[in-house]
Amino acid sequence: MRPHARFDVIVIGGGAAGLMCAIEAGKRGRRVAVLEHNNEIGKKIRISGGGRCNFTNTGTEPDHFISENPNFHKSALSRYTPADFVHLVRKHGIRFHEKKLGQLFCDGSSQEIIDMLAGECRSANTQIFTGCPVSQVQPGFRLKTSQGDMACDSLVIATGGLSIPKIGATDFGYRIAGQFGLRVTETRAALVPLTFDGMTGRVFKQLTGVAVDAEVTIRKTRFRENILFTHRGLSGPAILQISSYWKPGDPIEVDFLPEISEDAEVTPRSIPHLLPKRFAQKWNELYAPAKPQEQCSRTEMDAFREKLRHCIIAPSGTEGYSKAEVTLGGVDTRELSSKTMESQRVRGLYFVGEVVDVTGHLGGFNFQWAWASGFAAGHHV
């Protein structure tokens, strides 16, 4: 690499959003370089979906995303849809299936998606530099990297958030935003297991491995899927979903019998037939009246049922970024054009993907935001 190599576009970050942006920019004849600090591209893609990459969701709608500006993501999502990405997947002969709720997974491995993106980059004459951390971004988009100095007209920050630091997540994108005077909203771990202290935590630990179909609610937000008891608290799809809405001090309401009508009779004898055996035994041990069921009053039975239907629990925290699938918050969307992802105050500076304050629900929505935001920027850089 010769000193001060110049490109039309430099994308920092070789993940989903960065690669999609590079592909689209390259198709337009732009000279594009992707700089990835890891020794390979797509590390988060590789581990996603249990290694099969839940690459999109056919039910993608704006209300499946969280942002301080609930309208920002609508533009990009409308211009690059799940059907568009599925067309690309089919073009490369990748077999896939719908697991549930519109979630699409590779039949084989997530490596197929990485190979597809790498192939599209080659076709678009995009250069990819791996093992290439950026140590400094100077005015005029002059970059100091481990592989020499580079410069560009358009700089795209696609460095992701803070989740899963073991695969290289850092706060680089937020620091660059701050360096150029852009606001960053508060960030926290999302789609993450919740932890519990005290007696609740001890009980949950005893139930480690038990999964229960449940409805979990915070304020007016609710999710109905499995919850999983762990040695530290609760996980499972419904908990991961609600974690994006949870803040310290918030109580959570759990309905352990979401399929049963509110007025159905529920007794200590009936719940072993309705819920997993270990859970039912522990529940009865803790909450069943300490006398034969025949001697219980209607008030006592109603209280027993009410506890199962409206169980209020208070998490002590989360398992943090090490176990979080995504980072909530990021570069303030008021700083960016919803059409192009370009900074409103620094011409030629773009932010795409997870580094932006747009966070999807569980189930392929965050990948769809990555493809859509990358596509939007790729058509303007």
N, C-alpha and C positions, 0 to 999 in steps of 0.2 A: 504494500500500500504506500503510494507516494504521499509525501506531506501535502496537506490541504487538498485532498481529493474532493472534488465538487460534484454534487448531485442536485437534481431538481428537487427531490424529496428524500428526506431521511425519516424513517419510522423507527423510533426507539421502542423495542418490545416485539418479540416474535411469537406472540400468542394469537388467539383467535381474531381479535379486532385489528391488531397490527398487520397480520398477514392478509386479511381481507382488504384492508386499505391499500396495501402495497400492490396487490393483484390488480385492483381497479385502476390505480394510478398508472401502473405499468402498461395496462391495456390502452391507455390514452397516449402512450408514447413518452411518458415521463421517465427520466433516469432516476431509478429508485434504489435506495439501499435500506435494508432492514438490519438493525443492530440488536442482537440478542446477547445479554450478558451470560446466560447459561451456555453450556457446551452443546445444546441442541434446542431446536425450536419446539414450541407446543407442549411444554412439560405439563401444564395444567390440563390441556386437552387429553393427554395420555392417561392421566389418573381419573378422569371424570367418568361418571356413570359406571363405577366398578370396572373401569378399563374398557368399556364399550361405548363411551361418549354419548350422552343424551344430548344430541347435537341441535335439536330444536323442539318446539312444541307446536302442533298444528292448531292449537287453540289460543295462540298468542293474541292478546288484546291489551290495550294500554292499562287496564286496571289490574294487570298482573305484575305491575312494576311500582316501586316506591321511589319517590323523589320529592324534594321540597317544592318542585314545580311539576304538578301531575300532568301537565300538557306537553312538556318539553319533548319527550320521547316519541310522541305520536307521529311526527313528520318522518323521521328516519324509519320507524317500523312500518309505515304505510308504503314506503318506497322500496323496501327490500323485505319480502315476506317469507314465512316458512316455506311456501311453495317454491320460491326462487332458490332457496338453499337446497331443497329436495331435488330440484332439477339439476343442480350442480353435482349432487351426490349420485344421482342416477347416471349422469353423463360419464362418471368415472367407474361405473359398474359396481358401486358399493351396495351390498345387500343390507337391508335394515328392516326393523319391525317396530310396531307400536306396542309399548309395554302396557301402559295404562294412561288414561286422562290426556291423550294426545302426545305423550312423550315418545319421541323417536330415538332408537338406539341402533348402533351397528350390530349386525349379526355376528361379525367377527370382532375385530379389535379397534380401539380408538386410533391406533397407528394408521389405519386406512384414511381417516380424516386428515391427519398430519401429512401423510404422503400426498393426498389430493391437493392440499393447500401448497405444499412445496412444489408439486408439479405445475400448478397454475402460476406460481411465482416464476418458475423457469420459462414457461410459455410467454410470460409478460416481460421477460428479460430483466426481472428484478434480482438484484444481488443480495444475498443473505450472508451476514457476517456473524458467526456464532463465537462464543467466548470473547465477546467484545463489549465489556462494560464501558459506559460513558462516565468520565470523571468530572467533566465540566461542560456547561453550555454557555457560551459567551454571546454578547449582543451580536446581531447579524447572523445568528445561527451558525456560529463556528464552534465545533465540537472537538474536545480532546478525548480520544478513546485509546484503549489498549493496543489498537492496531493503526494508530496514527491519527493525525488531525484531519477532520472532514468539515465540509461546509455545505449548506443547502439554501434553497429559496423558501421551501416549506418544511416545517418540522412537525412531526406527528408524535405525540406522547401516547403510547399504548402499553404502559408499563404495569397495568393492573393495580390491585389494591394491596392490602396487608395480609390477606388470608393465605395460609399455608406457607409460612416462611421457609420451611425445609426445602421447598423447591425454588427458592430464590426471591420470594416476595419482599419488596422493600417500599419505603415511602418516597422513592425517587420522583414519581409523577407529581406528588403533592409539593415536594420541594421546588420542582421546576415551576409549577404554577405560582408558588409564593415568590420565587425569584423574579417572575415577570409581572407581579402585582395582582394576580388573580386570587379571588377568594376561594377558600376550600371549606365546605361544610364539615360539621363534626362527623368523625368516622367511628364506627364500632363494628365488632364481629357480628355477622348475620348468617342465617341458615346454619345455626350452630347448636350443639346440645346444651341443655340448661343444667346447672348444678344446684344441689340442695344440701343444707346443713341440718344439724340437730336431729330430732327424732325422725322427721320426714326423710332426711338423707339416709339414716340408718335403715329405715323400712324399705326404701327404694333399693338400697344395696342388696338386701335380702331377696329382692325380686329380680335381680340382674338376669337378663335374657328373656324375660317375659314380655310379650307384645300384646297389646290390647287395642282393638278398634275403638276410637274415641273421638269426641268433638272437643276442641280446645278453643277457648275464647279469651281475648283481651279486649275490654271495652266493646266495640261493635264489630271487631274483626274475629272471624272464626274459621277454623279449618277442621275438616273431618277426614282423618286417615289414621294409620297405626301410630301408637306411641310405644316406645321401647324403654324398659327400665334398665339402667346401667349402674355400674359400681359408683358412679359420681352423681347420678340423678336421672334425667330423662332425655331420650333422643327419639329417633323415628321421624317419619315425614311430617306429621302434624306438629311436632315440637320444633323441628327445624323451621317450618313455615312461620309459626307464631313467634319464634325468637327474633325475627326481623322487626317485629312490632313491640317487643318487650324492652322496657327500660328498668334499671335498678329501682326496686321498691314496688314495682307493679305486681299485683296478685294475678294469678291465672285461674280460670274456672275450667274444670274438666267434667265432661259428661261421659261416664264409662259405659253407658247403655244408650247410645244415640239411636239405635233402631227400635227401641221400646217406647211406646207412647208414654207421655208424661204421667198419665193416671193409671198405668198398668201396675198391678200388684207385684212388688219386689220384696222378697223375704230372704233371711239367711239361708233357708233351704233351697231357694230357687236359683241363687246366683252361681253355684257351681255348674249349673246347666247353661248359664248365660255367658260366663266369663272363664278365662283359663283357671285351671284348678289351683295352682299356687297362689294366684292373685285372690281368688275367692276365699281360700283358707286364711290368708293373712288379713283380708278385709273383715271377715267374720270375727277373727281373733281380736281385732282392734275396735270394731264398731258395732257388732251384734249385741243386743241386750243380754245381760248376764243372767238369763233365765229362759226356760222353755218358751218356744215361739207361741204356744197356745196361751201362755199367760201374759203375753205382750199386748199392750193397748194399741188402738188404732194410731194414736199420736206417736207411740214409739216406732211403729212400723213405717209411718209416714216420714219420720225423722231419718230412719235407716235408708229409705229410698231416696230422700232428698240429698243425703250425703253422697250417694252414688251418682246422682244426676247433676248435682251442682257442687262438686268438690272444689273448694278454694285452697290453692297452694301458693306458696311464695318462694320463688327461686332465690338463691343467694347470689347467683351469678351465671356466667356461661363458661364453656371450656376454652373460650378465647380464640384468637386468630389461628392458633395451631390446628384447631379442628373446624374452623369456620370455612364454609364453601365460598363465601363472598364477603366483601367489605361493604357495609352500608355507608352512604355518604360519599363525598369526594369533591371534585372540582365543581364549584357552584354553577348550575346550568344558566344562571343569569349572566354569566361571563361568556357564554358560547352561543353561536348561531345554531338553532335547531335544524336548519337545513344543511349546513356544511360542517358543523362541529368546530368551526374556526373561532378563535378568541375574538371577542368584540373589541378588545383594546390593543391587541398585538397582532398585526397583520401577518399571516403566514404561519401562525402557531395554532395547532389543532390538538384536541384531546378526544380519545375514543375508548369505548369499552368500560371496564370496571373502574377505571380511575375517575370517571365522571359520576356525579351524584344521580345515578339511575341504577336501581337494584331490582332484579327480577325475583319472582317467586321460584320455588324449587320446581324442577321439571323441564329444563331445557330453555327457559326464558332468558337466562343470562347469556347463553350462547347466541340466541337470536338477537339480543341487543348488541352483542359484539359484532355479529355479521352486519347488522343494519347500520350501526354507527360507523363501522369501518368502511362500508360501501358508500355511505353519505360523504365522508371525508375524501375517499379515494376519487370521487368525481369532481373534486374542487381543488385539491392540492396542486 
